[in-house]
Amino acid sequence: MTAKLLLKLPPSVTGELDDVIKKYNINSPLRLSHFLSQVAHESNNFKAIRENLNYSAEGLLKVFPKYFSKDTAMFSARKPETIANIVYSNRMGNGDRSSGDGWRFRGRGFIQLTGKVNYESYGKYIEVNLIDNPDLVATKYPLSSAGWYFEKKGLWKICDEGDSIDTIKKVTRLVNGGYNGLQDRIQKFEIFNSLLK
C-alpha cells in the first residue's frame, strides 16, 4: 500500500484496512482498487455508515412503490423508523412490522449490510454478536462488512478480470443491482488504481 493511498483515505478506513485486506484475501492492487472504488461510491466517500430512510412522500413512491400507496406514503413520510419497519418486515430473516426488526437491522456499514439473516451470518463469521449489537456494523466494522459482502458474492473473481469498463460494470451490477453512479465508480476506480501502481 502506498503512502499516497493512505493519505486519500479517512481514519475510519485506514484503521480497518490492513485487517480487511488479510481477512478477505484482497491480494492484489486490482482487487483493492475495485473494492475501494465501489465502497467509496456506496458510502458517499466513506461518510455514510447508516442507511438514510428520511424519505418524503414523493421519495417513498419513487423508491419503494411496492410498499407504499399515496395515502400510506403521506402518513409515513419523514419517519425513518416507520419506513424501515414497513419496507424490511417479513424479509431477510426479519419479523413483522411490530417486531421492529426492519429498523433494528436496517442498512449499516459502507455497503449497507441489511436484514437480520445477514447480521447473523456476518456476526458468526467475525465471531461477534451483532443481533444484540447491530450498530457495531456502523461503528466498528463498516469496511469489514463490505469485505465480507464482496467475499460472499464472489466478487473477487470478477475483480481479477481486469481494469476495463466492462469489469467495473460487472462489479457495479453485483454491488448495486444496476449501474447507478457508474461514472463516479469508474472515476474512483481510476484514482485508486493509479495510487496503487
N, C-alpha and C positions, 0 to 999 in steps of 0.2 A: 504494500500500500504506500502511496506517495504522500509526502507532506502536503502537496497541493490539494489532494483529495480531502485529507483530514481538515484542512482549513475551510473547505467548502461545506462541511457537514456540521450540524449543531451538536452540542454535547449529548443530547438525548439519543443521537445515533452513534456517535463515536464511543460512548460508554458501553454499548451493547455489541458493537460491530465485530470485534475480534472473536467473541464467543459465538456469534451468529455465523460467521464465516466458517469456523471449525465445526459447529454442530450441524449445519445444513449443507456441508460439502460444497461451499462456494469456492471452488478450487481453481478458478481462472479469472483474469480480468474481464473476459467476455461475460461470464455469469454475473459477476459483481456489477458490471455496467447495466445489464438488463434489469437486475434486481433493484438497484438504487434508483434508476430512472422511473421504473413503474411505481415504486414505493413513494418517491418524491412527488410524483403526479397525484397519486391517490390521496396523499395526506396534505396537499397544498404546501409543498416544500417542508415536510416533516413538522407541520404545525398542528394539524387536526388529528387528535388521538381518540376522539369520541364522535359518534355519529350525530350530525346535526339534524334533528327532526322538527325544527321550529318552522313548519310549513304554513303558508297562507292557505285559504280555501282553494284558491286557484291552483296553487302548487300541488296540493293533495290530489286534485282531479287530474292534473297533468302527469304526476309521478306515480300515483297509486290509484288509477281509475278502477281497478278491480275491487278495491276495498272501501271506496267512498262514493256516495251519491252527492248530489248538490247539497241536500239537507244535512247529511252527516258530516260533510266537509266543512260546512259553516259552523257546526257545533264543535268540531274537533280542531279547527284552525288554531295555530299558535299554542297548542297543548302537547308538547313533545311526549310526555308520558302516555297520554291517551292514544296518540298516534302510534307509538311503538306497540302498545298492547293490542291495538286493532290489527296492524299490519303483520306482526310477528306471532300472533296467537295460533296455537294448534299447528305449528310448523317448526321444523328444525329441532324437534325434541321439546319445544315449549308447550306449556299448558294452555288453558283457555284464557280469555281476556282477563278474567277476575284473578288469575294466578299472579299477574304482574311479571311473568317471565319475559314478555316481549320487551319491557323496559329494562328489566334486570340483565337480560342477555342481548341488548342492542349492540350495534357495531362499535367495537373498540380496537385500538391499535392502528398502525399505519395503513393496513389494508382492511380494516373493519371486520374483525372476527365477529360473527353474528350467530345467535342461536345456542340454546343450552347444549345440544349434542356436540357442537364444535368447541364450546368452552370445556366441556367434559373431556373430549378427545385430546385437545391440546394440553389441558391440565395434566392428564395421565402421562402424556409424552414428556412433559418437563417436570413431572412429579410434584405438582403444586395444586392445591385445592382451589380451583377457580370458580367452582359452583358457589362456595361461600364467600369468595373474594373476587368477583368478576372484574372489579376496577383495576386489579393488578395488570390486566392486559394493557390498559392505557398507561398506567403509571410506571410499571416495571418492565413490561415485555412488549412494547409496541413494535420493535423491529424483529424480535424473535418470533412473534406470532406471524409476521409477514413471511419470515423464512420458512416456518412450518407450513404455511399455505402454499408456497412455491414447491416445497418438497412433496406435500400431499397431492398436489395437482399434476405432478410430473413435469413441472416447467423447466427444470434444468436441462433436460434432453432437448427441448426446443431452443433454449438459450444457446446451447452448444452448436446450433446450426449456423451461427454467424452474426454479422453485424448489418445485414441487409434490412431494407424497409419491410420486406416480406416477413422476416423473422420477428421484427419488432411488432408487426401487425398480429402475428400468431400469438405472441406472448400477451399482447394487449387484449386480444379476444378472450383468452383464458382468465385474465385478471379482472377484466371489466364486463365481460359478457357481450361486448360490442367494440366499437372503435372510438369511444368517447375520449376527446382530448388527444387524439393520435398525434397531431403536430407537436404538441407540447412534450409528449412522451419521446418522440423522435429527437427533438432538440435536447432534451435532458440526457438521452442515451448518448448522443454525440459529445456532449460536455463530459460526462463521466468516462466515456471510452477514451477520450483524449487525455484526461487526467491520469488514467491508469496505464497509459502506454509508456 
